[in-house]
Amino acid sequence: MIWMSTITTGWGVISMARIDHTFASRIEMFGGIDFTACYNCGHCTAVCPLVEENASFPRRMLRYTILGMEEDIQSSLDPWLCYYCGDCSETCPRQSNPGEIMMSLRRYLTSVYDWTGFSRRFYTSRKWEFGSIAAVAAVVVLLFALFLRPTADPSGLINADGGVKINSFVEGMSSETFVSVIEIGDWVMAAIVSFFLLSNIFNMYLKVVVRNRKVSPPLSLYVKEAWNLVYHFATQIKLSKCSDRTYWGLHWLLMSGYTIMFTMIVLFLPWFQVEKIHPIYHPQRFLGYYATFGLLLGLIVWSVQRIRKSGEKHRYSHSTDWLFLVMLFLTTLTGILVHIFRISGMVPQTYYTFVIHLAILVPMLVVEVPFSKWSHLAYRPFATYFYNLINSARMLEEKKKK
């Protein structure tokens, strides 16, 4: 049931709000649990270390969800400014779990920004997400099956240093040509992923900035506040304000490890994927080992915590949460095995494991980065950027009025 009504909350009067009492049940498809026990006491907001004057969450979002104020939720940045430390859920006197509803709203907003509709299908249907990943993986395996060099006779596939030639997959194709072909594929994949992700972020911008009639930021503010985008992406500094600073450290390690690995594979492939095996102290191997360490440490700790359900932030796990952890772990594990097999001169094991590695990595990038869990890594810093942009524009207008 949907109707228009005048709503009065702790933040003033919201006139003619669009109310949808079916929204609370619909948000459960995105992982939301029964949160209707909330009586709007505000305790969750009082204990949250990230709350600011213009970002009063999670109380406001929880209330909007119960009332079904969908348009207000879609235009809000509050869910992205929350890092789910779990303090609000642990101290809630009614066990309505405000932290989990903020997580569910992030999944919901991801589907709202996505104009293709894939995000909604992936978050609400395991068959769609698993099927899409399997389909992309099958294409990768098929391509290599058609062109993979026979490995029964490994002669000519071993370097002078005893390592496997990683770029000699295809018979009759030089290693330079092979790298060029893979690099072109990398750039095409990066372009496709960037197009979908950036177009979805543009939809986010339209909803939270352009359609925000209260402010109209001048172009100079867009440039002035741009540093927030880079700063918050690189540091994840807001998470450090939460009570569990170890969580911030693990999050940063995993994020930086993934970013370094993605950058080397996509942007600097000719430097990263070479026939020669560099000494262990070479920057290429050092960065690879750092990325592997960061990914493995974060993945192992978080997986154990989710299995044990230790703390509120690990008590509830959506299928996409586990898929994110499992795929990233398998990508890291197969990458380690490829490296071990390669430096040991094991040709068949190196080639077949490399195919498996790509069959996990490619669908993770194509499906997860623009449409599912990985997209949050982009939405969060942009949310902080838009938040500061709106606040700066509001302060500028207030100065003009004075």
Beta strands, then each sheet from edge to edge (+ up, - down):
strand 1: 2-9
strand 2: 12-20
sheet 1: 1+ 2-
end
